[in-house]
Amino acid sequence: MPVVYLDVIWVINLVLDGFILFVTAFLARRKVTGWRMIGASAIGASYALFLFVPALSMLLSFVCKVLFSILMVWVAFRPKGVWEFGKMLGLFYLASFLMGGAAYATNGLFQNISMKNGLVIVKGRVAWLQPSTLILIVVAMPLVYWLGKSAWTRLAKAKHREQNFWDVEVHIGTFHVNFTGLLDTGNALTDPLSRTPVTVLDWELLREVLPSELTESYEKGADPASALGDFELEADWQARMRLVPYRGVGGVMGMLLSFRPDLVRLTARDGSGEVHECRKVLIGLNPKPLAADGSYRAILHPAMLGDEASAESRASMDSTDPPEVAAS
């Protein structure tokens, strides 16, 4: 009869859980804190001991396993927001599948394995406390491949996009609003008369300051650009307003309602302290959210960063259409 040492099993699971969390952090390109990783690993290692306590068998259900996984991810990484939490949890499971599959494959190739009462026995010693079948392994292989490919693709896109995120502050009179903007070097949208660059943002960011006629039009799903002449706007807003032609989704042409703000301030998010203040810029009001996940609320024009970005933008104008704007 094999002898099971709980302290040894706890230490082994502590190391394995720590390795899985480390792989998760590596996949997510996240910096980790040593004490948080140790704490999360200790939670996972302690959960493994429930297998030897019959009175706590109800804690071995699928729901409890998911809850403990969520707790481990939260302790280790403290993700911000539901989307980031889901991404970290998915990468955690991906690392767990890869680790479990690699361990099982290694044991199968180099060890003599037998099954007894649900325990995997390697040369007379308990090596794995959960039964596995060939069907589960066959199903897991394409699943791991799909998850890995999907995760790497999403990470590559997210990393590229986050490098172009800027903190944006828009000033209109005494009103100001802060949000995240995405710098698009292919954005060549400009006012054809003044050649002023146009930055497109979600109109709801300016709900508090926009004239009521415009907000009501956007809320009804109408196109305020086509009815701009029918609105009785204050003189200040009449002087600010512009209509900029654009090419929408599917090549549809239209007019984008835009206005001139008092100031737009861009601050880099890479910790360099880089700041750009722009006064010669137009803000186009997009009737629909630009990002489904809300990760950014505006598409920034590269000319707002100065001569270097403007040169890059001009170089791309010959081969790139203006950014697509959601048609109302």
C-alpha positions as CSV (number, residue, x, y, z in Angstrom):
1,M,0.0,0.0,0.0
2,P,1.6,3.3,-1.1
3,V,2.2,5.9,1.6
4,V,1.1,9.5,1.0
5,Y,2.9,12.3,2.8
6,L,0.7,15.4,2.9
7,D,3.6,17.8,3.5
8,V,5.5,16.5,0.4
9,I,2.3,16.8,-1.7
10,W,1.7,20.3,-0.4
11,V,5.3,21.4,-1.3
12,I,5.1,19.8,-4.8
13,N,1.8,21.5,-5.5
14,L,3.2,24.8,-4.2
15,V,6.1,24.6,-6.7
16,L,3.9,23.4,-9.6
17,D,1.2,26.1,-9.0
18,G,4.0,28.7,-8.8
19,F,5.4,27.5,-12.1
20,I,1.9,27.7,-13.7
21,L,1.4,31.2,-12.4
22,F,4.9,32.2,-13.7
23,V,4.0,30.9,-17.1
24,T,0.7,32.8,-17.0
25,A,2.6,36.0,-16.2
26,F,5.0,35.3,-19.0
27,L,2.2,34.8,-21.5
28,A,0.5,38.0,-20.4
29,R,3.7,40.0,-20.2
30,R,2.9,41.0,-16.6
31,K,5.3,41.9,-13.9
32,V,4.6,39.9,-10.7
33,T,5.2,40.4,-7.0
34,G,7.0,37.5,-5.3
35,W,4.7,37.5,-2.2
36,R,1.6,37.5,-4.3
37,M,2.8,34.6,-6.3
38,I,3.7,32.7,-3.2
39,G,0.3,33.4,-1.6
40,A,-1.6,32.3,-4.7
41,S,0.5,29.2,-5.0
42,A,-0.2,28.4,-1.3
43,I,-3.9,28.6,-2.0
44,G,-3.7,26.1,-4.8
45,A,-1.4,23.8,-2.8
46,S,-3.8,23.9,0.1
47,Y,-6.8,23.1,-2.1
48,A,-5.0,19.9,-3.3
49,L,-5.1,18.6,0.3
50,F,-8.9,18.6,0.2
51,L,-8.6,15.3,-1.7
52,F,-7.5,13.6,1.4
53,V,-10.3,14.9,3.6
54,P,-13.6,13.0,2.9
55,A,-15.6,15.6,4.9
56,L,-14.6,18.3,2.4
57,S,-15.4,16.3,-0.7
58,M,-18.1,18.9,-1.7
59,L,-15.2,21.4,-2.2
60,L,-13.9,19.2,-5.1
61,S,-16.8,20.1,-7.4
62,F,-16.3,21.9,-10.7
63,V,-17.7,25.2,-9.3
64,C,-15.3,25.2,-6.4
65,K,-12.4,24.5,-8.6
66,V,-13.3,27.5,-10.8
67,L,-13.7,29.7,-7.7
68,F,-10.3,28.7,-6.3
69,S,-8.8,29.4,-9.7
70,I,-10.4,32.8,-9.7
71,L,-9.0,33.4,-6.2
72,M,-5.5,32.4,-7.2
73,V,-5.5,34.7,-10.3
74,W,-6.9,37.6,-8.3
75,V,-4.3,37.2,-5.5
76,A,-1.4,36.8,-8.0
77,F,-2.2,39.5,-10.5
78,R,-5.0,41.8,-9.2
79,P,-6.3,42.4,-12.7
80,K,-8.3,45.5,-13.4
81,G,-11.6,45.2,-15.1
82,V,-13.7,42.2,-16.2
83,W,-11.9,41.8,-19.6
84,E,-8.4,41.7,-18.1
85,F,-9.6,39.3,-15.4
86,G,-11.0,37.0,-18.0
87,K,-7.8,37.2,-20.1
88,M,-5.6,36.3,-17.1
89,L,-8.0,33.5,-16.1
90,G,-7.9,32.1,-19.6
91,L,-4.1,32.2,-19.7
92,F,-4.0,30.5,-16.3
93,Y,-6.1,27.6,-17.6
94,L,-4.0,27.5,-20.8
95,A,-0.8,27.2,-18.7
96,S,-2.4,24.5,-16.5
97,F,-3.5,22.4,-19.5
98,L,0.0,22.7,-21.0
99,M,1.6,21.7,-17.7
100,G,-0.7,18.8,-17.1
101,G,-0.4,17.5,-20.6
102,A,3.4,17.7,-20.5
103,A,3.6,15.9,-17.1
104,Y,1.3,13.1,-18.3
105,A,3.2,12.7,-21.6
106,T,6.5,12.6,-19.7
107,N,5.3,10.0,-17.3
108,G,3.9,7.9,-20.1
109,L,7.1,7.9,-22.0
110,F,9.6,7.2,-19.2
111,Q,7.7,5.6,-16.3
112,N,5.7,2.5,-15.6
113,I,2.2,3.7,-14.9
114,S,-0.7,1.9,-13.4
115,M,-4.2,2.9,-12.1
116,K,-5.6,1.8,-8.8
117,N,-8.7,3.1,-7.1
118,G,-8.5,6.4,-9.1
119,L,-4.8,6.9,-8.1
120,V,-2.1,7.0,-10.7
121,I,0.8,4.9,-9.5
122,V,4.3,5.3,-10.8
123,K,6.7,2.6,-9.7
124,G,4.6,2.0,-6.6
125,R,4.2,5.6,-5.6
126,V,1.3,8.0,-6.0
127,A,2.1,10.4,-8.8
128,W,-1.2,11.9,-9.8
129,L,-4.4,11.9,-7.8
130,Q,-6.9,12.6,-10.7
131,P,-7.9,9.9,-13.3
132,S,-7.4,10.7,-16.9
133,T,-8.6,8.9,-20.0
134,L,-7.3,8.8,-23.6
135,I,-10.4,10.5,-24.8
136,L,-9.8,13.5,-22.6
137,I,-6.2,13.8,-23.8
138,V,-7.2,13.6,-27.4
139,V,-9.9,16.3,-26.9
140,A,-7.5,18.4,-24.9
141,M,-4.8,18.5,-27.6
142,P,-6.7,20.5,-30.2
143,L,-8.2,22.6,-27.4
144,V,-4.8,23.6,-26.1
145,Y,-3.6,24.3,-29.6
146,W,-6.6,26.6,-30.3
147,L,-6.4,28.3,-26.9
148,G,-2.7,28.9,-27.4
149,K,-3.0,30.3,-30.9
150,S,-5.9,32.4,-29.9
151,A,-4.2,33.7,-26.8
152,W,-1.0,34.6,-28.6
153,T,-2.9,36.4,-31.4
154,R,-4.9,38.4,-28.9
155,L,-1.8,39.2,-26.9
156,A,0.1,40.4,-30.0
157,K,-2.8,42.6,-31.1
158,A,-3.3,43.9,-27.5
159,K,0.5,44.7,-27.1
160,H,0.6,46.5,-30.4
161,R,-2.5,48.5,-29.6
162,E,-1.5,49.4,-26.1
163,Q,1.8,50.8,-27.3
164,N,-0.3,53.4,-29.1
165,F,-2.6,54.3,-26.2
166,W,-2.4,57.9,-24.9
167,D,-4.2,59.7,-22.1
168,V,-6.3,62.5,-23.7
169,E,-7.7,65.6,-22.1
170,V,-10.1,67.8,-24.0
171,H,-10.9,71.4,-22.9
172,I,-14.0,73.3,-24.1
173,G,-14.4,76.5,-22.2
174,T,-14.6,75.5,-18.5
175,F,-15.4,71.9,-19.3
176,H,-12.8,69.2,-19.6
177,V,-12.9,65.4,-19.9
178,N,-10.2,62.7,-19.7
179,F,-10.2,59.4,-21.6
180,T,-8.0,57.0,-23.5
181,G,-7.2,57.5,-27.1
182,L,-5.6,55.2,-29.8
183,L,-3.0,56.8,-32.0
184,D,-3.6,55.6,-35.6
185,T,-0.6,56.5,-37.8
186,G,-2.8,55.7,-40.8
187,N,-5.4,58.3,-39.9
188,A,-5.2,60.9,-42.7
189,L,-8.6,62.5,-42.0
190,T,-8.4,66.3,-42.3
191,D,-10.6,69.2,-43.0
192,P,-10.3,69.7,-46.8
193,L,-10.4,73.5,-46.5
194,S,-8.0,74.2,-43.6
195,R,-6.1,70.9,-43.7
196,T,-6.7,70.7,-39.9
197,P,-6.3,67.2,-38.6
198,V,-9.4,65.5,-37.3
199,T,-9.5,63.3,-34.2
200,V,-12.6,61.1,-33.9
201,L,-14.1,60.3,-30.5
202,D,-17.3,58.9,-29.0
203,W,-19.9,61.7,-28.8
204,E,-21.1,60.5,-25.4
205,L,-17.9,61.8,-23.8
206,L,-19.2,65.3,-24.5
207,R,-22.8,64.8,-23.6
208,E,-22.6,67.3,-20.7
209,V,-21.3,70.1,-22.9
210,L,-22.8,69.6,-26.3
211,P,-25.9,71.6,-27.2
212,S,-29.1,69.8,-26.3
213,E,-30.2,69.7,-30.0
214,L,-27.2,67.6,-30.9
215,T,-27.5,65.2,-27.9
216,E,-31.1,64.6,-28.7
217,S,-30.3,63.9,-32.3
218,Y,-27.6,61.4,-31.4
219,E,-29.8,59.7,-28.9
220,K,-32.5,59.2,-31.5
221,G,-30.0,57.7,-33.9
222,A,-30.4,60.5,-36.4
223,D,-27.6,62.2,-38.3
224,P,-27.1,65.7,-36.9
225,A,-24.8,66.6,-39.7
226,S,-27.6,66.6,-42.2
227,A,-29.8,68.8,-40.0
228,L,-27.2,71.1,-38.6
229,G,-28.7,74.1,-40.4
230,D,-32.0,73.6,-38.7
231,F,-30.5,73.7,-35.2
232,E,-30.6,77.0,-33.2
233,L,-27.1,76.8,-31.7
234,E,-25.4,79.5,-29.6
235,A,-23.0,81.7,-31.4
236,D,-20.0,80.1,-29.7
237,W,-21.0,76.6,-31.0
238,Q,-21.8,77.9,-34.4
239,A,-18.3,79.3,-34.7
240,R,-16.8,75.9,-33.6
241,M,-18.8,73.6,-35.9
242,R,-17.4,72.1,-39.1
243,L,-18.6,69.4,-41.5
244,V,-15.8,67.0,-42.7
245,P,-16.3,64.5,-45.5
246,Y,-15.4,60.9,-44.7
247,R,-15.5,57.4,-46.1
248,G,-17.5,55.1,-43.8
249,V,-17.8,51.3,-43.5
250,G,-18.3,49.7,-46.9
251,G,-17.1,52.8,-48.8
252,V,-20.1,54.9,-48.0
253,M,-19.4,58.6,-48.2
254,G,-20.8,61.1,-45.7
255,M,-20.2,64.2,-43.6
256,L,-18.8,64.0,-40.1
257,L,-20.0,66.6,-37.6
258,S,-16.9,68.1,-36.1
259,F,-16.0,71.1,-33.9
260,R,-12.9,73.0,-32.8
261,P,-12.0,72.5,-29.1
262,D,-10.0,75.0,-27.0
263,L,-7.2,72.5,-26.2
264,V,-6.4,68.8,-26.5
265,R,-3.6,67.5,-24.3
266,L,-2.0,64.1,-25.0
267,T,0.1,62.4,-22.3
268,A,2.2,59.3,-23.1
269,R,1.4,56.2,-21.0
270,D,4.8,54.6,-21.1
271,G,6.1,56.7,-18.2
272,S,8.3,58.9,-20.3
273,G,6.3,62.0,-19.3
274,E,5.9,63.0,-23.0
275,V,3.1,65.6,-23.4
276,H,1.7,67.3,-26.5
277,E,-0.8,70.2,-26.4
278,C,-2.8,70.8,-29.6
279,R,-5.0,73.7,-30.4
280,K,-5.2,73.4,-34.1
281,V,-7.3,70.2,-34.3
282,L,-10.9,69.2,-35.0
283,I,-12.9,66.7,-33.0
284,G,-15.2,64.5,-35.0
285,L,-18.2,63.1,-33.1
286,N,-18.7,59.4,-33.8
287,P,-22.4,58.3,-33.3
288,K,-21.3,54.8,-32.1
289,P,-18.6,53.5,-29.7
290,L,-15.2,53.1,-31.4
291,A,-14.2,50.1,-29.3
292,A,-16.6,47.4,-28.2
293,D,-14.6,46.7,-25.0
294,G,-14.3,50.4,-24.2
295,S,-10.5,50.2,-24.1
296,Y,-10.2,53.5,-26.0
297,R,-12.7,56.2,-26.8
298,A,-11.0,58.2,-29.6
299,I,-8.8,57.7,-32.7
300,L,-6.0,60.2,-32.6
301,H,-4.5,61.9,-35.6
302,P,-0.7,61.5,-35.8
303,A,-0.2,65.1,-36.7
304,M,-1.1,65.9,-33.1
305,L,2.3,64.6,-32.0
306,G,4.4,67.0,-34.1
307,D,6.5,67.0,-37.2
308,E,7.8,63.5,-37.0
309,A,4.4,61.9,-36.7
310,S,3.1,64.3,-39.3
311,A,5.7,63.2,-41.8
312,E,4.8,59.5,-41.2
313,S,1.2,60.4,-41.7
314,R,1.9,62.2,-45.0
315,A,3.9,59.2,-46.2
316,S,0.9,56.9,-45.6
317,M,-1.7,59.2,-47.1
318,D,-0.9,58.0,-50.7
319,S,-1.7,54.4,-49.8
320,T,-4.2,54.7,-46.9
321,D,-7.8,55.8,-47.0
322,P,-9.1,58.0,-44.2
323,P,-10.1,56.0,-41.1
324,E,-13.5,54.4,-41.3
325,V,-16.2,56.1,-39.3
326,A,-19.3,54.3,-38.2
327,A,-22.2,55.6,-40.3
328,S,-25.3,56.6,-38.5
